[in-house]
């Protein structure tokens, strides 16, 4: 720790906050920040509730002002931490938060906010939790924690760097959201109107472009189920891995999610369940009422041998006029999914039957138009993937800088801002800050 830095309790650098009872003004509207209003990935308030005083819950009692910091004391390890923006000045938050108001003569508000985000800080908080089913800490527990406090000027520089990266990270999230919404809207249009602006005809499933066919899925593809592999037979450090329900996450194949490996010298009869690059697979089980099943993935290139586990279906095209990329996009469309979900059986757990899926309808444009549709949607998928990769890169950068700057491992004037800006393409990077005294 540098000589100019202090190790000080949070309570010594914050001011008293106030309570306010909105029920005393029953007709007045206000924004209420409850525990679910804060994102624990972006560490910001996303959806405050807009209420009248008479609608206010009993926990709506803490006054918040701009530049205050919220720290959820109920289930604190969920990291519901937020910095109050100007537009929420004078509003109300839940008593489930500790509200911290920085004493600006000692600590920069943004610096205080960032002080509570590192993993090492949360590890200390975790040890203070009380209660098993509803773990919580007291406001005094949080305020008793010590933080490293550099001089004010260095605090502001650190906060500026971290907030710049944080804003870039948030911007990537918005790009992903907007592009995903665009893809959904375009899918709806393409799978109902096509690409040729042609006349429509009435079919069993409603109006479709005149040149399109409507066929039974079972006449276009063969649906093959996976095998009930016993997970307890799995071994570590093998090159053979089971593809299970949990690996088909939001229409992506994530082999890092709870991997189970199988012996490389598996029995010959299991070879029927080996997946190849480009295979189309779908999850068949989920939660009734939730859209966590019907995920469709095209198996990417991998050095692993992948075995198809039970409750996942593989689709083999038997109609050579069907384009595989088109079929994948069709499976991802609301046109198909809305019908698919109606076939699910069960009360709590949804189960899709491969036999019943065969009777679902498949929209079949001419091969050339199938390619046009899949290429158009594939371009948007590529954009989303690029944005997600950059978001992950920025997330890693933020986490590294957060730890190094808040502990003094790395000083602000050691950061090559120009190189950082060039590598990560972060707008408005404070290039001149390193030269400040």
C-alpha positions in Angstrom: 0.0 0.0 0.0 1.3 3.4 -0.9 2.2 5.9 1.9 -0.4 8.4 0.6 -3.2 5.8 0.8 -5.4 5.3 3.9 -7.1 2.1 5.0 -10.3 3.5 6.5 -13.7 2.4 7.5 -16.6 3.3 5.2 -18.4 4.9 8.2 -15.7 7.5 8.5 -16.2 8.8 5.0 -20.0 8.9 4.6 -22.7 11.3 5.8 -26.0 10.5 7.4 -28.9 9.8 5.1 -32.6 10.5 5.6 -35.9 8.5 5.8 -39.1 9.6 4.0 -42.6 8.1 4.2 -44.3 8.5 0.8 -47.7 7.4 2.2 -48.0 10.9 3.8 -48.5 12.2 0.3 -50.9 9.6 -1.0 -51.6 11.2 -4.4 -48.0 12.1 -5.2 -46.0 10.0 -7.7 -42.5 8.8 -7.1 -40.0 6.3 -8.3 -39.4 3.4 -6.0 -36.2 1.3 -6.2 -36.8 -2.1 -4.8 -34.1 -4.9 -4.6 -35.2 -6.3 -8.0 -34.7 -2.9 -9.7 -30.9 -3.1 -9.7 -28.9 -5.2 -12.2 -26.2 -7.2 -10.6 -24.3 -7.5 -13.8 -24.3 -3.8 -14.9 -24.5 -2.5 -11.2 -27.1 0.1 -12.1 -30.8 0.8 -11.6 -32.7 -0.6 -14.6 -36.4 -0.6 -13.8 -37.6 1.5 -10.8 -41.3 1.3 -10.0 -43.5 4.4 -10.6 -46.0 4.5 -7.7 -48.3 6.9 -5.8 -47.9 7.4 -2.1 -50.9 5.3 -1.4 -49.4 2.4 -3.4 -46.1 2.5 -1.5 -45.1 -0.7 0.2 -44.0 -0.6 3.9 -40.3 -1.0 2.9 -40.3 2.2 0.8 -38.8 4.5 3.4 -35.3 5.5 2.4 -34.6 8.8 0.6 -32.1 8.7 -2.2 -30.2 11.5 -3.8 -28.0 11.8 -6.8 -24.5 10.3 -6.3 -25.7 8.2 -3.4 -24.7 4.5 -3.5 -27.1 1.6 -2.9 -25.9 -1.7 -1.5 -28.5 -4.4 -1.0 -28.2 -5.8 2.5 -30.6 -8.7 1.8 -28.9 -11.5 -0.1 -25.8 -9.2 -0.4 -23.7 -11.7 -2.4 -26.1 -11.1 -5.3 -24.2 -7.8 -5.7 -27.1 -5.5 -6.2 -25.1 -2.3 -6.0 -25.9 0.9 -7.8 -24.9 4.6 -8.2 -27.9 7.0 -8.1 -28.2 9.0 -11.3 -29.4 12.6 -11.4 -32.9 11.6 -12.7 -33.6 9.7 -9.5 -32.6 12.5 -7.1 -35.2 12.8 -4.3 -36.8 9.4 -4.9 -37.3 6.4 -2.6 -35.6 3.0 -2.1 -36.3 -0.1 -0.1 -35.1 -0.5 3.5 -33.4 -3.6 2.0 -30.6 -1.2 0.9 -28.0 0.5 2.8 -27.7 4.1 1.4 -24.2 5.6 1.4 -23.7 9.3 0.9 -20.1 10.2 0.3 -18.4 12.9 2.3 -16.9 14.6 -0.8 -14.2 16.3 1.3 -12.7 12.8 1.8 -14.0 10.4 -0.9 -15.2 10.8 -4.5 -18.8 9.2 -4.8 -17.9 7.2 -7.8 -14.7 5.9 -6.2 -16.7 4.8 -3.2 -19.1 3.0 -5.5 -16.3 1.1 -7.3 -14.7 0.2 -3.9 -17.6 -2.2 -3.2 -17.5 -4.0 -6.6 -14.3 -6.1 -6.3 -14.5 -9.8 -5.4 -12.3 -9.4 -2.4 -14.8 -6.9 -0.9 -17.7 -9.2 -1.5 -15.8 -12.1 0.1 -15.6 -10.1 3.3 -19.3 -9.3 3.2 -20.2 -13.0 2.6 -18.6 -13.9 6.0 -20.9 -11.4 7.8 -24.2 -12.8 6.5 -26.8 -14.0 9.0 -29.6 -16.3 8.3 -29.8 -19.4 6.1 -32.9 -19.1 4.1 -32.8 -15.3 3.9 -29.2 -14.2 4.4 -28.6 -10.5 5.2 -26.3 -8.1 6.8 -26.9 -4.9 8.8 -26.1 -1.4 7.5 -23.5 -1.2 10.3 -21.8 -4.3 8.9 -21.2 -2.7 5.6 -20.1 0.6 7.1 -17.6 -1.1 9.3 -15.7 -2.4 6.3 -12.4 -0.8 5.4 -11.5 0.5 2.0 -8.2 1.8 0.6 -8.4 5.5 0.0 -5.9 7.4 -2.2 -5.8 11.2 -2.4 -8.9 12.7 -3.9 -7.3 13.6 -7.2 -6.2 10.0 -7.7 -9.6 8.8 -6.6 -11.2 10.8 -9.4 -8.8 9.6 -12.0 -9.4 5.9 -11.0 -13.2 6.5 -11.0 -13.1 8.1 -14.4 -11.1 5.3 -16.0 -13.4 2.6 -14.5 -16.6 4.5 -15.4 -15.4 4.9 -19.0 -14.8 1.2 -19.4 -18.1 0.5 -17.6 -20.0 2.8 -20.1 -18.3 1.0 -23.0 -19.5 -2.3 -21.5 -23.0 -1.0 -21.2 -23.0 0.2 -24.8 -22.1 -3.3 -26.0 -25.0 -4.7 -24.0 -27.3 -2.2 -25.8 -25.9 -3.2 -29.2 -26.6 -6.8 -28.4 -30.1 -6.1 -27.3 -31.0 -3.9 -30.3 -29.5 -6.3 -32.8 -31.3 -9.2 -31.2 -34.6 -7.3 -31.3 -33.9 -6.5 -35.0 -33.3 -10.1 -35.7 -36.5 -11.2 -34.0 -38.6 -8.6 -36.0 -36.9 -9.6 -39.3 -37.5 -13.3 -38.6 -41.2 -12.6 -38.2 -41.3 -10.7 -41.4 -39.3 -13.2 -43.5 -41.1 -16.3 -42.2 -44.5 -14.8 -43.0 -43.9 -12.6 -46.1 -40.7 -14.0 -47.6 -38.1 -12.0 -49.6 -39.9 -11.5 -52.9 -42.8 -9.4 -51.9 -45.1 -11.9 -53.7 -48.8 -12.6 -53.3 -49.9 -14.8 -50.4 -52.1 -17.9 -50.3 -54.2 -19.4 -47.6 -52.8 -22.6 -46.0 -53.4 -24.9 -43.0 -51.3 -22.4 -40.9 -52.6 -19.2 -42.4 -51.3 -16.9 -45.2 -47.9 -17.7 -46.7 -46.1 -16.5 -49.9 -47.6 -18.1 -53.0 -44.5 -20.0 -54.0 -43.9 -21.6 -50.6 -44.9 -25.1 -49.6 -46.2 -26.2 -46.3 -45.0 -29.7 -45.4 -45.0 -31.9 -42.3 -41.7 -31.8 -40.4 -41.6 -35.6 -40.4 -41.5 -35.6 -44.2 -38.5 -33.3 -44.3 -36.3 -34.5 -41.4 -35.6 -37.6 -39.3 -35.7 -36.9 -35.6 -33.3 -39.0 -33.5 -33.2 -39.0 -29.7 -30.1 -39.2 -27.5 -29.0 -42.0 -25.1 -29.5 -42.2 -21.4 -25.9 -42.1 -20.4 -25.1 -42.5 -16.7 -23.3 -39.4 -15.6 -21.7 -41.3 -12.7 -19.7 -43.2 -15.2 -18.1 -40.0 -16.3 -14.3 -39.5 -15.9 -12.2 -36.4 -15.8 -9.5 -35.4 -18.4 -11.2 -37.3 -21.3 -11.6 -36.0 -24.8 -15.2 -37.4 -25.0 -17.9 -35.2 -23.5 -21.7 -35.6 -23.0 -23.9 -33.0 -24.6 -26.6 -32.5 -22.0 -29.6 -30.2 -21.6 -27.6 -27.7 -19.7 -25.1 -27.4 -22.5 -27.8 -26.0 -24.9 -28.0 -22.6 -23.3 -29.9 -19.9 -25.1 -29.5 -21.5 -28.5 -25.7 -21.9 -28.0 -23.6 -24.9 -27.3 -21.7 -24.2 -24.1 -19.5 -27.2 -23.3 -18.0 -25.4 -20.2 -21.3 -25.6 -18.3 -21.0 -28.5 -15.8 -19.1 -30.7 -18.2 -19.3 -34.5 -17.8 -16.6 -36.5 -19.7 -16.9 -40.1 -20.8 -14.2 -42.7 -21.5 -12.6 -42.2 -24.9 -12.9 -46.0 -25.3 -16.7 -46.0 -25.1 -18.6 -49.1 -26.3 -19.2 -49.3 -30.1 -23.0 -49.1 -29.7 -22.5 -45.5 -28.5 -21.1 -44.5 -31.9 -24.7 -43.9 -33.1 -24.9 -41.0 -30.7 -21.6 -39.3 -31.7 -22.3 -35.7 -33.0 -20.6 -34.3 -36.0 -19.8 -30.7 -37.0 -22.9 -29.1 -38.4 -25.4 -31.4 -36.8 -28.7 -29.7 -35.8 -29.8 -30.5 -32.2 -32.7 -29.3 -30.0 -33.4 -29.5 -26.2 -36.7 -31.3 -25.5 -37.2 -30.6 -21.8 -37.7 -27.4 -19.8 -39.9 -25.6 -17.3 -43.6 -25.5 -18.2 -44.6 -21.8 -18.8 -41.0 -20.8 -19.4 -39.2 -20.7 -22.8 -36.1 -22.6 -21.6 -36.6 -25.6 -24.0 -36.7 -25.8 -27.8 -33.2 -24.3 -27.9 -31.7 -25.2 -31.3 -27.9 -25.4 -31.9 -25.8 -26.2 -35.0 -22.9 -28.1 -33.6 -19.6 -26.1 -34.1 -16.2 -27.5 -35.0 -14.5 -29.0 -31.9 -11.6 -31.3 -31.1 -13.8 -33.2 -28.6 -15.9 -36.2 -29.3 -19.4 -35.3 -28.4 -22.0 -37.9 -27.3 -25.7 -36.9 -27.5 -27.4 -37.4 -24.2 -31.1 -38.1 -23.6 -33.8 -35.4 -23.9 -32.0 -33.9 -26.8 -33.0 -34.5 -30.5 -30.9 -34.5 -33.5 -32.4 -33.6 -36.9 -31.2 -35.4 -40.1 -32.5 -33.8 -43.3 -34.1 -36.4 -45.6 -35.5 -33.8 -48.1 -32.5 -32.6 -50.1 -34.3 -29.4 -51.0 -34.1 -28.2 -47.4 -31.2 -26.0 -46.5 -29.8 -26.8 -43.0 -29.1 -23.2 -42.1 -32.6 -22.2 -43.2 -34.0 -25.0 -41.0 -32.0 -23.8 -38.0 -33.3 -20.3 -38.4 -36.9 -21.6 -38.9 -36.6 -23.5 -35.6 -35.5 -20.3 -33.9 -38.5 -18.3 -35.2 -41.7 -17.5 -33.3 -43.6 -18.9 -36.3 -42.3 -22.3 -35.3 -41.7 -22.0 -31.6 -45.3 -20.9 -30.8 -46.5 -24.1 -32.3 -43.8 -26.2 -30.8 -44.6 -25.0 -27.2 -48.3 -26.0 -27.7 -47.2 -29.7 -28.2 -45.3 -29.8 -24.9 -46.7 -32.1 -22.2 -46.4 -32.0 -18.4 -47.5 -30.0 -15.4 -44.3 -28.5 -14.1 -41.8 -29.9 -16.5 -42.3 -29.5 -20.2 -41.5 -32.4 -22.4 -41.5 -32.4 -26.2 -42.3 -35.6 -28.0 -40.3 -36.3 -31.1 -43.3 -38.2 -32.6 -45.6 -35.2 -32.1 -43.0 -32.9 -33.5 -43.1 -34.8 -36.8 -46.7 -33.5 -37.3 -45.7 -29.9 -37.0 -45.6 -27.8 -40.2 -42.5 -26.6 -41.9 -42.6 -23.6 -44.2 -40.6 -24.5 -47.4 -39.6 -21.7 -49.8 -37.7 -22.4 -52.9 -34.0 -23.4 -52.2 -32.6 -20.1 -53.4 -34.9 -18.1 -51.1 -34.1 -20.4 -48.2 -30.4 -19.4 -48.7 -31.4 -15.7 -48.9 -33.3 -15.9 -45.6 -30.6 -17.9 -43.8 -27.8 -15.5 -45.0 -29.7 -12.4 -44.0 -30.4 -13.7 -40.5 -26.9 -15.3 -40.3 -25.3 -11.8 -40.8 -27.2 -10.5 -37.8 -26.1 -13.5 -35.8 -22.5 -12.8 -36.6 -22.9 -9.2 -35.5 -24.4 -10.3 -32.2 -21.6 -12.7 -31.7 -19.0 -10.0 -32.4 -20.7 -7.7 -29.9 -20.8 -10.5 -27.3 -17.1 -11.2 -27.7 -16.2 -7.6 -27.3 -18.5 -7.3 -24.3 -16.7 -10.3 -22.7 -13.3 -8.7 -23.5 -14.4 -5.4 -21.9 -15.8 -7.3 -18.9 -12.5 -9.0 -18.4 -10.7 -5.7 -18.7 -13.0 -4.0 -16.2 -12.6 -6.7 -13.7 -8.8 -6.6 -14.0 -8.6 -2.8 -13.8 -11.0 -2.8 -10.9 -8.8 -5.1 -8.9 -5.5 -3.5 -9.8 -6.6 0.2 -9.5 -8.6 -0.2 -6.3 -5.7 -2.1 -4.5 -2.9 0.2 -5.8 -1.3 -2.7 -7.7 -1.5 -0.4 -10.7 -1.4 3.4 -10.7 -3.4 5.5 -13.0 -0.4 7.2 -14.5 1.0 3.8 -15.4 -1.9 3.1 -17.8 -1.2 3.6 -21.5 -4.5 5.2 -22.4 -3.7 5.6 -26.0 -2.9 1.9 -26.4 -5.9 0.9 -24.3 -8.2 3.0 -26.5 -6.8 1.6 -29.7 -7.0 -2.0 -28.5 -10.5 -1.9 -27.1 -11.9 0.9 -29.2 -13.3 2.7 -26.1 -14.7 6.1 -26.9 -13.8 9.1 -24.8 -10.9 7.5 -23.1 -9.3 10.2 -20.9 -6.0 10.4 -22.8 -4.6 13.4 -20.8 -5.3 12.2 -17.3 -2.0 10.5 -16.9 -0.2 13.8 -17.3 -2.3 15.5 -14.6 -0.6 16.2 -11.2 
